[in-house]
Amino acid sequence: MNEGSNPKSGDRVPSSGGPSGPGAQPSSSSATPELRAQFPGDSARMNAASWTIPLHVSVTIGPPTLTIAPAPALTPAPARPGERVTAREGLFARPAPVVPMGRFRASSLGAGRFEWGTALSLALASKLAYDGEAAVLGTATGTWGLRDCRFIEADDTQCFVAWSDDAALVSFRGTESLGDWLGNLNAFSTTRGYGTVHRGFLGAFQVVEAQLRAVLSGLPGRRVLLTGHSLGGALATVAAAEWQGQIPISWIYTYGQPAVGKGTFPAFIEGHYAGKFFRFVNDDDIVPRVPPTFHHVGRLIHFDASGGLENRFESAAAAMANEAIGPIVPSPEEPPMMSEEEFDRMRAQLLEERARARVAGAESLEAPQLEGFFPSVSDHSIDRYIAKVAAKA
């Protein structure tokens, strides 16, 4: 074999390194019977000789496959006594104390000013809107003692109308999957006579509007209260704008709603519902920070992490509400809205997480995957809103 050539099968290659590699010392015990027969009487050559057999390794690689690793499972915080964990959007995330539905008071619907009792009753109604028809009808006419109730559902919009002798409440359901909703949310708008409004929110309201009008037209003389959590709060806001001057709206209470309009829309709502629209935000809830370029309406009631109130109403029209709410630390600024860049980045991350969740077998991106993805997800829970309102009622 020439120097520098590659060994071929069957070549013997002497090696000073021995069988264990360069630098190893020869050992007489390494000589095999075949070597002794080939080198009779020459134990040194027998011990120094070794065989080198080249190995040819063949690796077959199939077609490239794109694999998305499933996101690591996140374990929700353990429930404490009197608390529960559920994956539904309006009821999810870290457990919050559950306020019994029996805390609803039909008499609170007739209040002539802001009342914490009314805020609690409408927060409970916002939570009930997430349930199915049988539960809604049974609770409204049974537990709450209201005269009657109508359950309405069309496409992805669900709501109900329940009434007493002198008042009717309309409660809109929020979205059932926060992750999917935020991932699909856009900032498209359309122009109405009262200003610019989010196109998706308007469309979601319009699919049930005819049924709502039919029910309310049979309830003349009753004051009408609008409420909803999350997307449901946005639909209540759209209803107030669409029905202004046609259906007498007495009060609007919303919880964790996204912004709805821009342009002349905020001035329109302020001009017609000053002192009648109360918008609750819980601590760092992410939903009130979207969509970008839109503006909030109504009087902000902002809870901090411990349930205290971070802001005080400043306008003269809200002086009566200030008295009812009690002392609050002044803070006139709204929680900051997301910029368009932040919003686009959030949506991209959510869509990626949703793809991972679906590879792992999940149909949608629910709270367990979102918890930790956003630090403010648990603040959006309707149970957390209810618990903080109940502490004031």
N, C-alpha and C positions, 0 to 999 in steps of 0.2 A: 504494500500500500504506500503510495507516495505521500510525502509530507504535505500537509495542508489539505489532503483530499478527505471526503466524507467517508466514514466507514460504511462498508456494505455488509449485508447479512452474511454471517459466517466468518468475517475477519476476526483474528485474534489481535487484541491491542494490549501490549504490556503497559502497565501503569505503575509509577512509583507511589501513587497515592493509595493503592490497595483498593479493596472492595468498598471501603467506607468513604471514599472521596479523597481529594488532595490533602496531603499531610498525615494521613492515617498510617500507622505502623503495621508492617506485615505480621502475620501470625501463622505459625505452622498449622494451627488448627483449621486454617482456611483452605488448605490443599485438599482437593477431592480425589477419590480413587482414579478418576480419568486423568487428572493432572499427573499423579504419581506414575501412571503407566506411560504417559507421553514423555516425561522427563525422569527416567530411572536414575537414581543416585544423585539427583540434583535438587535437593530440597529447597535451596534458595530461589531457583527459578520457578519451582512449583508454587512457593509462597508469594512471589512477586507477580505472578501472572494473574490476569483477570480477563474476563470476557465482557465485551461491550456489544450489546444487542440494541440497535436503534428501534425506538417505538414510533409507530405512525398512528397518530390519534386523529380520527375523523369525527367532526362535529357537524351534525345536520341541523340547520336552523329553519324553522317553518316560516310562513308568512308573518309579517309584523302584526302585532295585536296591541291595540290601545287599551290599557287597563287603568281605570280610575280607582284608586284605593278608597275603600269606604272610610268615612270620617270616624274618628274614635268616638265610641259611645260616651256620653256624658251622664253622670248619675245625678239626678235632682237631689236637692237637699232633703234630708229626712223630715217627714212631717212631725210637727209637735202636736200635743194633745189639742183636739178641737180644730185641726187643720187637715187639708186634703190636697192632693196633687192630681191634676188632670191635664190632658194634652190639648184640650180645645182652646182655640185662640183667645176667647174672652175669659177663660178660666184657668190659664196655664201657669207654668213656671214655678218658682219657689212658692211653697204653700203660704196662703194667707188665711187668717181667721175667717170662718164662714159665718156670715150674718143670716139668721133665719129669715125665710121669706115672710114669716108672720110679722116682721117689723114694718111691713107696708101698712100705711094708713090711708084709707080712701078719703077721709076728711082733709088730709093734707093737700089734696088736689084743688081745694077751694081757697087756698091761702091768697091773701091780697097783696103780699110782698114776698121777698125772698125769705124762705124758711128752711132750716136744716132738715126738718121733717119731710118737706116736699123733696128736697135733694135726695134724701135716703129712699123715699118711695119710688122716685123716678130712676135712681140707680138700680134698685131691685127690678124695676120693669125692664131696664136695659139688659140686665142679666137674663131675665125670663125670655127675652126675645131670641136667645140662642137655643131654646128648647123646641121640641116638636109640638105639633098642634094639640095633641091630647094634654100634654103637660101645661101648655099655655092656657087652654080653656079651663082646665081643672083648677089651676092656681088662681086665675083672675076671678072666676065666679065662685070658687069654693073658699080657698084660704083668704082671699082678699075681700070677698063679699061684694064684688061689683055686680051691677045688674046683668051685664052681658058682655060678650067678647066676640070679635071676629078675627080669625087667623087668615093672613093673606100671604101667598107665596107665588112668585113668578120669576122664571129664569133663576138667577142666583140671589135674588132679593127676597127677604123674608121680614115680615113685620106683623103687628097686631094692633087692633083698636079695642080698648076696653073702656067701659063708661059706668058712671054713677048717675044719679038723678040730675046733677048740675055740672058735671065735668066729663070730658073724654080725653083719654091719653092715647097717643100714637107712639109706639116704640119700635124702632128699626134695629134689626140684628146687624152686628158687625161681621167681618169676614171670619170664617172658621179656620183658616190657616194663615197666620201672620207672615210666615216666611214666604209662602207662595204669593200672597197679596203684595208684600213689599217688593218682591222680585218682579212682579208683573206691573207694578204701578208706574204710570207715566205722568208727564206734566202737560198733556194736551188739554186745550181749553176751547170753549165756544162762547159766543157772545149772546146774551139775553137782554131784554129791555132794562134790567136792573144792573147789568154789569157783566163782567167776564167770570165764568164759572168753569170748574173742572168738568171736562166732557164725560168722563167715566162716571162720576158721581151723579151728574144730571141724568144720564142714561139709566143708571140703576134705580133712580127714583121714578122715572117716567114709566117703567114697566109695571109699577103697582099703583100709579097715581089714579087711574080711572076707578079701580076697586076701592081705594081709600075715599075718594070723593063720594062714591055711591053710599058707603057706610055713613060718612059724616053728614051727608045731606039728610039722612034720616034722624039726625040728632040735633035739631035746631035749638038754639038758646043755651047750649052748653059751652062753657069755656073749654078751649082745646089746648092741651099741653103736648109738646113734642120732645122726644128724648131718644137717646141712643148712645152706645159705646163704640169707639173706634170708627169704622166705616159707617156704623149706624148713626153716629153723631153727625157725620158729614151729610147723610141723607136727611136728617132732621133739619139741618141748616138749609139745604136746598129746598125742602118743603116750605120752610118759613118764607123764603124769597119768592117761590112760585105762587104761593097762596096769599101773599100780602094783598089786602083789600078785597079778598074773595071769601076766605074762611077766617073767622076771628081767632087769632093765635094769642093766648094769654101769656104763656111761659114757654121757654126753651131751655132745657138743661141737658148738656152733653158731657161725656166723660172720655178723655183720651182721644179726641177726634183729630183727624188731619185737617189742614187748611183747605178751604173750598174755593175762594174767589180772589179776584184782584181787580185793578182798575177802579171803577165806581162801586164795586160790590160792597166793600166795607162801609162806605158812607151810606149806602142804601139801607143796609141792615141797622146801622146805628141810628139812622133817621127814623126808622119805623119800629125798632124793637129796643130802644134805649131803656135800660133798667129792667128788661124782661128776658134777656138772654144771658145765661150763666154757663161758662165753659170751664170745666174742671181739668186740671193737669196734675198728675201724680209724679212728683220728684223729677227724675230724668227720663220719663217715658219718651221713647223714640218717635212714636207715631205723630204727635203734635209738631214734630220738626220737619215733616214732609207734607206735600211735595214742594220742591224749591220754586221760588218766584211767586208763590201764592201767599195770601195774607189771612190771618185769623180775624174773627169777629166775636162779638160778645164780651162780657166781663170775665176776665181771667180770675179763677180761684186756684192758686197753685200750692199744693201740699209739698212740704219738704219730707225728708226721709223718715222723720219721727212723727209725722202727721200734723205738724204745725203749719201755719199759713205764711207764705213768703211775701205776699203782696196785699196792698190795700187799694180798693177802688178809689179813683181820684175824682171822677166827674160828679157834678151836683145831682145828676139823674140817679146816681147810685148811692146817694147819702143814706137813704132808708135801708138799703142792703148792707151798708157798712155797719149801721147800728145793730142789725140783726146778726151779722157775722161776728162782731166783736173786735177787739184789738188785734191788729195784724201789723207785722213789720213792713214798712213801706218798701216797695220794689216795683217801680213802674215798668221795667223792661220785661218783654216777652222772652221765654226761652229761645235761644237762637235757632233760626231755620237752617236746614242744610243748604249748602251751596250746590250748584248744579254739578260741580266736579265731585263733591262728597257723595251726592246722591247717585251719580253714575257708578262710582267706585263701589258703593254699597250694593247696588243692584247686581253688578258683575260678580261680586263675592257671593251674594245669595244664590245666583244662578249656578255658580260652580258648586256651592254646597248642596244645592238641590240635586244636581247631577250625581254627586257622590251618594246622597241619600237614596236615590232611585236605584243606583247600582247595588246598594246594600239591601234593596227590597222595600223601601218606603215609598208610598205613593206621593207624599208631599213633605215639605220641610216643616216639621212641627216644632213645638217648644223645646223638647229635649235636645234637638240638634242646635237650636238657636241660643239656648242658655249658655252664656259664656262668649258666644259670637258677638253679641251686643251686651254691654253691661246693663242696659236699661230695659231689657226685655221683660223682666219680672215686674217692673213698674207699670207695665201696660195692663196687667191683670185686672179684670173688673172686680174681682173679690178684694183686691187691695184698695181700689177706689171706694167700694162699699164700706170696708172696715174703717177707713179714715173719715168718711162722711158720718157713719154711725156713731163714731166717737164724739162728734159734735152735736148730733141730733138729741 
